[in-house]
Amino acid sequence: MYCAKLKSLLSMYVESRMVNSFDGLISLIVCNRIKSTLSESCLRHVLSVEAGTTKGWLEAQALAECVDQFHANHFENDKPRASAIGDTRKANGTGSGGGGNPMRSGQARPVI
């Protein structure tokens, strides 16, 4: 009974992931293993990218590119780099770093 249940669960999982070849199965297994090693924030990024795909998951090469892109735009502590969030002042070393918030710099708030 237990073997039949496991086989049925695996078959349903593979079918739900739209795997229709042995290479696809290998890719799915490799991708699941890679995802189990990712940091929480990197995994969240990957899952958000996967949610926008037809199959619901990224094949091995696309997953590797997604993880590489995440790491290129984040520090080792998973904090985003300034250039990744559009703050070019911090990315290129210009500007005071005070931001555009007039309340923080002591200026009066504009009346609209």
Secondary structure as the mmCIF struct_conf table of DSSP 4:
data_model
#
loop_
_struct_conf.conf_type_id
_struct_conf.id
_struct_conf.beg_label_comp_id
_struct_conf.beg_label_asym_id
_struct_conf.beg_label_seq_id
_struct_conf.end_label_comp_id
_struct_conf.end_label_asym_id
_struct_conf.end_label_seq_id
HELX_RH_AL_P HELX_RH_AL_P1 TYR A 2 SER A 16
TURN_TY1_P TURN_TY1_P1 ARG A 17 MET A 18
BEND BEND1 SER A 21 SER A 21
HELX_RH_AL_P HELX_RH_AL_P2 PHE A 22 LYS A 35
TURN_TY1_P TURN_TY1_P2 SER A 36 THR A 37
BEND BEND2 LEU A 38 LEU A 38
HELX_RH_AL_P HELX_RH_AL_P3 GLU A 40 ALA A 51
TURN_TY1_P TURN_TY1_P3 GLY A 52 GLY A 52
BEND BEND3 THR A 53 TRP A 57
HELX_RH_AL_P HELX_RH_AL_P4 ALA A 60 ALA A 72
TURN_TY1_P TURN_TY1_P4 ASN A 73 ASN A 73
STRN STRN1 HIS A 74 HIS A 74
TURN_TY1_P TURN_TY1_P5 GLU A 76 ASN A 77
BEND BEND4 ASP A 78 ASP A 78
HELX_LH_PP_P HELX_LH_PP_P1 LYS A 79 LYS A 79
STRN STRN2 PRO A 80 PRO A 80
HELX_LH_PP_P HELX_LH_PP_P2 ARG A 81 ARG A 81
HELX_RH_3T_P HELX_RH_3T_P1 ALA A 82 ILE A 85
TURN_TY1_P TURN_TY1_P6 GLY A 86 GLY A 86
HELX_RH_AL_P HELX_RH_AL_P5 THR A 88 ASN A 92
TURN_TY1_P TURN_TY1_P7 GLY A 93 GLY A 93
BEND BEND5 GLY A 95 GLY A 95
BEND BEND6 GLY A 97 GLY A 97
BEND BEND7 GLY A 100 GLY A 100
TURN_TY1_P TURN_TY1_P8 PRO A 102 GLY A 106
HELX_LH_PP_P HELX_LH_PP_P3 GLN A 107 VAL A 111
#
